[in-house]
Amino acid sequence: MIYLELLGGLALLVAGAELLVRGSVGIARRLGVSPLLIGLTLVGFGTSSPELVASVTAALKGSPGIAVGNVVGSNICNLLLILGLSALFAPLAITRAAFLRDGPVLMAASVALVGVCLLGDLPRWVGVVFLVLLTAYIVWCYLTEKQEAPAAALVHEQEAASVPPLGGSLAMGIAAALAGLLLLVAGAYLLVGGAIELARDFGVSETIIGLTVVAIGTSLPELATSVVAAARGQSDVAFGNVVGSSIYNILGILGVTALVQPIPIPMEIVAFDIWVMLGSAVLLVMFAMTGWRINRWEGGVFLAAYGVYIAWLARAAAVAV
C-alpha cells in the first residue's frame, strides 16, 4: 500500500502539473498575454507546482525533513541529473545574455538558502523576503527582456511555445487548470503520506526520503520538459528550464511554505546536503562559462556526481538502520 500511495501520488502530481500548465497557458493565450510573460510565469511556476504542493503539504503535516529536503533535493536533481541527461541527448548551447542575468540570481538564491539553513529555521519573514525577491526578479526579467535583450527573451518565449496548445474555449482552460490543481493537492497528500510511512517502516529519516524519493518524483515535469527540449534541439529551453526551476524552488516554494507554516531546518541538510546543492550551482556556472555550452562529457560529470551523492545518502540510510 505504501508503494501504491507513492506511485499514485507521483502520477497525480505529474498529471496535475500538466493540466495546470496547459490550462493556465490556454487561459493566458485566450486573454492575449504575451508569450514572454507566459514563459516567465505560468510555465516556470507550473513545472515547479509539484514541489510547491508537496512541500506545503509536508510542512502542514509537521514533516520539515520532507518539506525542505524536497526543495534542496529537487535543486540537486535539476542541476546534476536533469541537466546531465539533457546534455547527453545533445550538447546544450547557452544564451550568454540570459545566463549572465540568471546565473548570478541562481547563485545568490543558493547562497541565501545556505544562510537561512545556518540560522536553523525558516520563519515567515524569510518567506516574505524570498517572495518579494522572486517578484522583483520576474518583473526585472520581463522589463529588460522586452526592451533590451531579445536573445534572452526568446528563451522564455520558446518555453511558452513548447507547451502543447489546449483546444477549446476559455471555460475549458479554466476547467483544466482547476482540475490540475485538484490533482496536485490529491497527489501531494498521497505522496507525502506514503513518504512518511516509508521512512517509518524502513527506519530512515524523513529528510533522506524527501531528498530522494520525493525530490526526484516532484522533478519529473522538469525532467520531461528538459529532455524533450534537448532531443528536439531546443537547448536554450532545456537549460533555461533547469535554471529557472531552481530559482523558483528556492525563492517561490520555500517562500510560500514559510508563509503557510514556519518550519525548522533539519540538521542533516545543514551539515551536508545544502553544501552539495551550492556546489552543484558552482559547477554549473563553471561549465556554462567555458564556451557557453554544456558538452556531453560535462553532462557525464553531472550524472556521475549525482550518482555519488545518491550512493552517499544510501550509505547514510543503511548506517542509520
C-alpha positions as CSV (number, residue, x, y, z in Angstrom):
1,M,0.0,0.0,0.0
2,I,2.9,2.4,0.7
3,Y,4.3,1.9,-2.8
4,L,0.9,2.3,-4.3
5,E,0.5,5.6,-2.4
6,L,3.9,6.8,-3.7
7,L,3.2,5.8,-7.3
8,G,-0.3,7.1,-7.2
9,G,0.8,10.4,-5.7
10,L,3.6,10.8,-8.3
11,A,1.2,10.0,-11.1
12,L,-1.4,12.5,-9.9
13,L,1.3,15.2,-9.4
14,V,2.6,14.8,-13.0
15,A,-0.8,14.7,-14.5
16,G,-1.9,17.7,-12.3
17,A,1.1,19.7,-13.3
18,E,0.5,19.0,-17.0
19,L,-3.2,20.0,-16.7
20,L,-2.4,23.1,-14.7
21,V,0.3,24.3,-17.1
22,R,-1.7,23.7,-20.3
23,G,-4.9,25.1,-18.8
24,S,-3.2,28.2,-17.5
25,V,-1.3,28.8,-20.7
26,G,-4.5,28.3,-22.6
27,I,-6.2,30.9,-20.5
28,A,-3.3,33.3,-21.0
29,R,-3.3,32.8,-24.7
30,R,-7.1,33.4,-24.9
31,L,-6.7,36.6,-22.9
32,G,-3.8,37.8,-25.2
33,V,-1.0,37.5,-22.7
34,S,2.4,37.7,-24.4
35,P,4.5,34.5,-24.8
36,L,7.3,36.2,-22.9
37,L,5.2,36.7,-19.8
38,I,3.7,33.2,-20.1
39,G,7.2,31.6,-20.2
40,L,8.4,33.7,-17.3
41,T,5.5,33.0,-15.0
42,L,3.0,30.2,-15.9
43,V,5.4,27.7,-17.4
44,G,8.0,28.3,-14.7
45,F,5.5,28.1,-11.8
46,G,3.6,25.2,-13.5
47,T,6.6,22.9,-13.8
48,S,7.5,23.6,-10.1
49,S,4.0,23.1,-8.8
50,P,4.5,19.5,-7.7
51,E,7.4,20.7,-5.4
52,L,5.3,23.6,-4.1
53,V,2.2,21.5,-3.2
54,A,4.4,18.6,-1.8
55,S,6.5,21.0,0.4
56,V,3.5,22.9,1.7
57,T,1.6,19.6,2.5
58,A,4.7,18.2,4.3
59,A,5.1,21.4,6.4
60,L,1.4,21.3,7.4
61,K,1.8,17.6,8.4
62,G,4.8,18.6,10.6
63,S,7.5,16.9,8.4
64,P,10.2,19.6,7.8
65,G,12.6,17.0,6.5
66,I,10.3,16.3,3.5
67,A,9.4,20.0,3.1
68,V,12.9,21.3,3.0
69,G,14.5,18.1,1.6
70,N,12.2,18.2,-1.3
71,V,13.4,21.7,-2.4
72,V,17.1,21.0,-1.7
73,G,16.9,17.6,-3.3
74,S,15.0,18.9,-6.3
75,N,17.6,21.5,-7.0
76,I,20.4,18.9,-6.8
77,C,18.3,16.7,-9.1
78,N,17.8,19.7,-11.5
79,L,21.4,20.7,-11.7
80,L,23.0,17.3,-11.8
81,L,20.6,14.6,-13.0
82,I,18.3,16.5,-15.3
83,L,20.9,18.8,-16.8
84,G,23.3,15.8,-17.2
85,L,20.7,13.7,-19.0
86,S,19.7,16.6,-21.2
87,A,23.4,17.2,-22.2
88,L,23.8,13.5,-23.1
89,F,20.9,13.8,-25.6
90,A,22.5,16.8,-27.2
91,P,25.1,19.4,-26.1
92,L,23.3,22.4,-24.6
93,A,24.1,25.8,-26.2
94,I,23.6,28.6,-23.7
95,T,22.4,32.1,-24.5
96,R,25.1,34.3,-22.9
97,A,22.8,37.3,-22.2
98,A,20.2,35.1,-20.4
99,F,22.8,33.3,-18.3
100,L,24.7,36.4,-17.3
101,R,21.4,37.5,-15.8
102,D,20.0,34.2,-14.4
103,G,23.3,32.6,-13.3
104,P,24.1,35.2,-10.7
105,V,20.5,35.1,-9.5
106,L,20.7,31.3,-9.1
107,M,24.0,31.7,-7.1
108,A,22.6,34.4,-4.9
109,A,19.4,32.4,-4.2
110,S,21.6,29.3,-3.3
111,V,23.8,31.3,-1.0
112,A,20.8,32.9,0.6
113,L,19.3,29.5,1.3
114,V,22.6,28.3,2.8
115,G,22.4,31.4,5.1
116,V,18.9,30.6,6.1
117,C,19.7,27.0,6.8
118,L,22.6,28.0,9.1
119,L,20.1,30.1,11.1
120,G,18.3,26.8,11.9
121,D,14.7,27.6,10.9
122,L,12.5,29.0,8.1
123,P,10.4,31.8,9.6
124,R,7.7,33.8,7.9
125,W,9.8,36.9,7.4
126,V,12.2,34.9,5.3
127,G,9.2,33.7,3.3
128,V,8.2,37.3,2.7
129,V,11.7,38.3,1.6
130,F,12.0,35.3,-0.7
131,L,8.7,36.1,-2.4
132,V,9.5,39.8,-2.8
133,L,12.8,38.9,-4.4
134,L,11.1,36.4,-6.7
135,T,8.6,39.0,-7.8
136,A,11.3,41.6,-8.3
137,Y,13.3,39.0,-10.4
138,I,10.3,38.3,-12.7
139,V,9.5,42.0,-13.2
140,W,13.1,42.7,-13.9
141,C,13.3,39.9,-16.4
142,Y,10.1,41.0,-18.2
143,L,11.2,44.6,-18.5
144,T,14.8,44.0,-19.5
145,E,13.9,41.2,-22.0
146,K,11.1,43.2,-23.5
147,Q,13.2,46.3,-24.1
148,E,16.8,45.3,-24.2
149,A,17.6,41.6,-24.6
150,P,15.7,39.9,-27.4
151,A,18.0,36.9,-27.3
152,A,17.2,36.3,-23.7
153,A,13.5,36.9,-24.2
154,L,13.4,34.3,-26.9
155,V,14.3,31.6,-24.4
156,H,11.1,32.3,-22.4
157,E,9.0,32.7,-25.5
158,Q,10.2,29.2,-26.6
159,E,9.3,27.8,-23.2
160,A,5.7,29.1,-23.7
161,A,5.6,27.8,-27.3
162,S,6.8,24.3,-26.1
163,V,3.5,23.9,-24.1
164,P,1.1,21.9,-26.3
165,P,-1.9,24.0,-27.2
166,L,-5.1,23.3,-25.3
167,G,-8.1,23.5,-27.7
168,G,-11.5,24.8,-26.8
169,S,-12.9,27.8,-25.0
170,L,-11.7,30.0,-22.1
171,A,-14.0,27.9,-19.9
172,M,-12.2,24.7,-20.9
173,G,-8.9,26.3,-20.0
174,I,-10.2,27.3,-16.6
175,A,-11.7,23.8,-16.0
176,A,-8.3,22.2,-17.0
177,A,-6.4,24.5,-14.6
178,L,-8.8,23.8,-11.7
179,A,-8.7,20.0,-12.4
180,G,-4.9,20.2,-12.4
181,L,-4.9,22.0,-9.1
182,L,-7.1,19.3,-7.5
183,L,-4.9,16.5,-8.9
184,L,-1.9,18.3,-7.4
185,V,-3.4,18.5,-4.0
186,A,-4.5,14.9,-4.0
187,G,-1.2,13.7,-5.4
188,A,0.8,15.7,-2.8
189,Y,-1.4,14.2,0.0
190,L,-0.7,10.7,-1.2
191,L,3.0,11.2,-1.9
192,V,3.8,12.9,1.4
193,G,1.7,10.4,3.4
194,G,3.4,7.5,1.6
195,A,6.9,9.1,2.1
196,I,6.3,9.4,5.9
197,E,5.1,5.8,6.2
198,L,8.1,4.6,4.1
199,A,10.6,6.4,6.4
200,R,8.9,4.9,9.4
201,D,8.9,1.4,8.0
202,F,12.5,1.4,6.9
203,G,13.7,3.3,10.0
204,V,15.4,6.1,7.9
205,S,14.9,9.8,8.4
206,E,12.1,11.7,6.6
207,T,14.9,14.0,5.3
208,I,16.5,11.3,3.3
209,I,13.2,10.3,1.8
210,G,12.5,13.9,1.0
211,L,15.9,14.4,-0.7
212,T,15.5,11.3,-2.9
213,V,12.0,9.8,-3.5
214,V,10.0,13.0,-3.1
215,A,12.6,15.2,-4.8
216,I,13.0,13.0,-7.8
217,G,9.3,12.4,-8.1
218,T,8.3,16.1,-8.0
219,S,11.1,16.9,-10.5
220,L,9.5,14.7,-13.2
221,P,7.9,17.6,-15.1
222,E,11.2,19.4,-15.3
223,L,12.9,16.2,-16.4
224,A,10.4,15.5,-19.2
225,T,10.4,19.2,-20.4
226,S,14.2,19.5,-20.5
227,V,15.0,16.1,-22.0
228,V,12.3,16.5,-24.7
229,A,13.5,20.0,-25.5
230,A,17.2,18.8,-25.7
231,A,16.1,16.0,-28.0
232,R,14.3,18.5,-30.3
233,G,17.4,20.7,-30.4
234,Q,15.8,23.4,-28.2
235,S,18.8,23.5,-25.9
236,D,18.0,27.0,-24.6
237,V,14.6,25.8,-23.4
238,A,16.2,22.8,-21.7
239,F,18.9,24.8,-19.9
240,G,16.6,27.7,-19.1
241,N,14.0,25.4,-17.6
242,V,16.6,23.9,-15.2
243,V,18.0,27.3,-14.1
244,G,14.6,28.9,-13.8
245,S,13.1,26.0,-11.9
246,S,16.0,26.0,-9.4
247,I,15.4,29.7,-8.7
248,Y,11.6,29.2,-8.3
249,N,12.3,26.3,-6.0
250,I,14.3,28.4,-3.5
251,L,12.5,31.7,-3.7
252,G,9.0,30.6,-4.6
253,I,8.4,27.3,-3.0
254,L,10.3,27.9,0.3
255,G,8.8,31.4,0.4
256,V,5.2,30.1,0.2
257,T,6.0,27.2,2.5
258,A,7.4,29.6,5.2
259,L,4.4,31.8,4.9
260,V,2.0,28.9,5.3
261,Q,3.9,27.1,8.1
262,P,7.3,28.2,9.5
263,I,9.5,25.1,10.0
264,P,12.9,24.1,11.4
265,I,15.7,23.2,9.1
266,P,16.8,19.6,9.7
267,M,20.5,19.4,10.8
268,E,21.2,16.6,8.3
269,I,20.6,19.2,5.5
270,V,22.6,21.9,7.2
271,A,25.6,19.5,7.7
272,F,25.8,18.1,4.2
273,D,23.0,18.5,1.5
274,I,22.8,22.2,1.4
275,W,26.6,22.3,0.5
276,V,26.0,19.7,-2.3
277,M,23.3,22.0,-3.7
278,L,25.6,25.0,-3.6
279,G,28.5,23.0,-5.1
280,S,26.2,21.9,-7.9
281,A,25.3,25.5,-8.7
282,V,29.0,26.5,-8.7
283,L,29.8,23.6,-11.1
284,L,27.0,24.6,-13.4
285,V,28.4,28.2,-13.6
286,M,31.9,27.0,-14.2
287,F,30.8,24.7,-17.1
288,A,28.4,27.2,-18.6
289,M,31.0,29.9,-18.8
290,T,33.6,27.8,-20.6
291,G,32.5,28.0,-24.1
292,W,28.8,28.9,-23.3
293,R,27.7,25.3,-23.8
294,I,27.3,22.1,-21.7
295,N,29.0,19.3,-23.6
296,R,28.3,15.6,-23.3
297,W,31.3,14.9,-21.2
298,E,30.2,17.7,-18.8
299,G,26.8,16.1,-18.7
300,G,28.6,12.8,-17.8
301,V,30.3,14.6,-14.9
302,F,26.9,15.9,-13.6
303,L,25.5,12.4,-13.7
304,A,28.5,10.9,-12.0
305,A,28.3,13.5,-9.3
306,Y,24.6,12.7,-8.8
307,G,25.3,9.0,-8.6
308,V,28.0,9.6,-5.9
309,Y,25.5,11.8,-4.0
310,I,22.7,9.2,-4.1
311,A,25.2,6.5,-3.1
312,W,26.3,8.6,-0.1
313,L,22.7,9.0,1.0
314,A,22.0,5.3,0.6
315,R,25.1,4.6,2.8
316,A,23.8,7.1,5.4
317,A,20.4,5.4,5.4
318,A,22.0,1.9,5.8
319,V,24.1,3.1,8.7
320,A,21.0,4.7,10.4
321,V,19.1,1.4,10.1
